[in-house]
Amino acid sequence: MLQQIYPVAPHPYRYELNKDFQFAAAHYVPAEEAGKCRQLHGHTYFVNVTVAGDELDGAGFLVNFSDIKRLIHARFDHTLLNDDTVSFSAEEPDRYPTTEVVARTICELVQSYLDGRPNYPVCLQVFVRETPTSYCVYRPWPKVNRRPAGDAHA
């Protein structure tokens, strides 16, 4: 993978982790306005996930790089995204497998995983490049404090 420069997500955290990976998947966008993208076609998606937090876990990680890749790669690599009816829908435009929705979905999957971590990391942004000239950045604003109420570190 070529080294890339990504947009920066400003944040107040002490640590920021970025994980690059790619996966190959097919999709189609079931909307008249999608033009050629209404037809089944594939991409090699290049993804960057930005995670931040203030505390490291017992292994000295904010989060293990391989856990992030495995979470997304196992779910989407060499699939037809439209077949994942938990993540995507042919009936709801807000859930068509567009680059924007893929980025948001990855963010939600990563954050769901992070919510179970004892050091409360957060997914700040997901960058998804669909083609050499087209990409999307998703940021789940506003920032949500993921610490449980009454946590001494909050």
Phi, psi and omega per residue, in radians:
M1 nan 2.385 3.082
L2 -1.267 2.529 3.071
Q3 -1.199 2.350 -3.118
Q4 -2.217 2.742 3.034
I5 -1.813 2.271 -3.098
Y6 -1.947 2.697 3.024
P7 -1.017 2.537 -3.116
V8 -1.627 2.330 3.055
A9 -1.700 1.894 -3.131
P10 -1.117 2.473 -3.113
H11 -2.806 2.841 -3.131
P12 -1.685 0.119 -3.027
Y13 -1.381 2.730 3.136
R14 -1.361 -0.570 -3.094
Y15 -2.077 2.493 3.016
E16 -2.355 2.250 3.133
L17 -2.040 2.393 3.063
N18 -2.188 2.277 3.116
K19 -2.117 2.136 3.048
D20 -1.717 2.450 3.005
F21 -2.819 3.027 3.108
Q22 -2.419 2.763 3.000
F23 -2.592 2.660 3.111
A24 -1.805 2.273 3.138
A25 -2.688 2.721 3.056
A26 -1.856 2.783 3.057
H27 -2.880 2.991 2.938
Y28 -2.579 2.682 -3.125
V29 -1.891 1.945 -3.030
P30 -1.401 1.015 3.114
A31 -2.400 2.414 3.141
E32 -0.961 -0.689 -3.099
E33 -1.189 -0.209 -3.076
A34 -1.309 -0.163 3.098
G35 1.026 -2.245 -3.124
K36 -1.076 -0.437 -3.117
C37 -1.237 -0.103 3.031
R38 -1.237 -0.397 3.141
Q39 -1.464 2.572 3.081
L40 -1.062 2.232 3.118
H41 -2.728 2.940 -3.078
G42 -2.221 2.878 3.127
H43 -2.494 2.753 2.814
T44 -1.757 1.852 -3.112
Y45 -1.430 2.263 3.024
F46 -1.810 2.221 -3.018
V47 -2.198 2.467 2.962
N48 -2.220 2.220 3.099
V49 -1.966 2.253 3.105
T50 -1.887 2.130 3.112
V51 -2.114 2.467 -3.140
A52 -2.402 2.816 3.094
G53 3.128 3.071 -3.107
D54 -1.843 -0.341 -3.032
E55 -2.125 2.518 3.037
L56 -1.651 2.737 3.133
D57 -1.475 -3.013 -3.092
G58 -1.126 -0.328 3.096
A59 -1.654 0.017 -3.109
G60 1.460 0.268 3.133
F61 -1.817 2.581 2.842
L62 -1.221 -0.860 2.961
V63 -2.787 2.610 -3.134
N64 -1.276 2.206 3.140
F65 -0.894 -0.768 -3.047
S66 -1.157 -0.500 3.118
D67 -1.128 -0.683 -3.139
I68 -1.157 -0.840 -3.140
K69 -1.066 -0.834 -3.094
R70 -1.031 -0.730 -3.121
L71 -0.978 -0.792 -3.076
I72 -1.524 -0.787 -3.092
H73 -1.048 -0.785 -3.122
A74 -1.096 -0.534 -3.087
R75 -1.467 -0.663 -2.956
F76 -1.963 -0.381 -3.033
D77 -1.134 2.308 3.131
H78 0.977 0.813 3.078
T79 -2.196 2.950 2.896
L80 -1.709 1.895 -3.046
L81 -0.939 -0.653 -3.129
N82 -1.037 -0.427 3.123
D83 -1.273 -0.323 3.124
D84 -1.449 1.474 -3.051
T85 -1.346 -0.114 3.002
V86 -1.319 -0.703 -3.101
S87 -1.589 -0.584 -3.002
F88 -2.239 2.822 -3.127
S89 -2.559 2.507 3.043
A90 -1.527 -0.111 -3.079
E91 -1.773 -0.431 -3.064
E92 -2.009 1.964 -3.121
P93 -0.938 -0.552 3.133
D94 -1.246 -0.089 -3.135
R95 -2.217 0.227 3.000
Y96 -1.131 2.599 -3.105
P97 -1.390 1.025 3.034
T98 -1.390 2.962 3.102
T99 -1.030 -0.688 3.140
E100 -1.091 -0.796 -3.117
V101 -1.250 -0.615 3.061
V102 -1.069 -0.782 3.125
A103 -1.080 -0.806 3.129
R104 -1.100 -0.737 -3.134
T105 -1.096 -0.768 3.099
I106 -1.059 -0.759 3.117
C107 -1.032 -0.799 -3.124
E108 -1.136 -0.695 3.116
L109 -1.152 -0.765 3.121
V110 -1.111 -0.800 -3.111
Q111 -1.118 -0.650 3.099
S112 -1.050 -0.737 3.067
Y113 -1.124 -0.792 -3.104
L114 -1.120 -0.546 3.141
D115 -1.041 -0.379 3.110
G116 -1.591 0.001 -3.121
R117 -1.487 2.469 -3.092
P118 -1.246 -0.257 -3.086
N119 -1.795 0.125 2.984
Y120 0.979 0.830 3.035
P121 -1.242 2.804 3.128
V122 -2.251 2.562 3.046
C123 -1.511 1.978 -3.087
L124 -1.521 -0.631 -3.138
Q125 -2.821 2.717 3.025
V126 -2.278 2.234 3.111
F127 -1.889 2.183 3.103
V128 -2.189 2.070 3.042
R129 -1.746 2.099 -3.122
E130 -1.621 -0.623 3.111
T131 -2.416 2.984 3.114
P132 -1.036 -0.363 -3.084
T133 -2.041 0.075 -3.055
S134 -2.379 2.223 3.096
Y135 -2.610 2.915 3.115
C136 -2.356 2.508 3.007
V137 -2.029 2.238 3.089
Y138 -2.021 2.254 3.065
R139 -2.206 2.172 -3.106
P140 -1.406 1.171 3.137
W141 -1.440 2.678 -0.077
P142 -1.320 2.781 3.121
K143 -1.036 2.349 -3.139
V144 -1.928 2.305 3.057
N145 -1.281 2.019 -3.061
R146 -1.552 -0.042 -3.137
R147 -1.319 2.461 3.091
P148 -1.121 2.618 3.107
A149 -0.989 2.398 3.105
G150 1.498 0.007 3.114
D151 -1.185 2.301 -3.078
A152 -1.129 -0.410 -3.114
H153 -1.524 -0.108 -3.038
A154 -1.190 nan nan
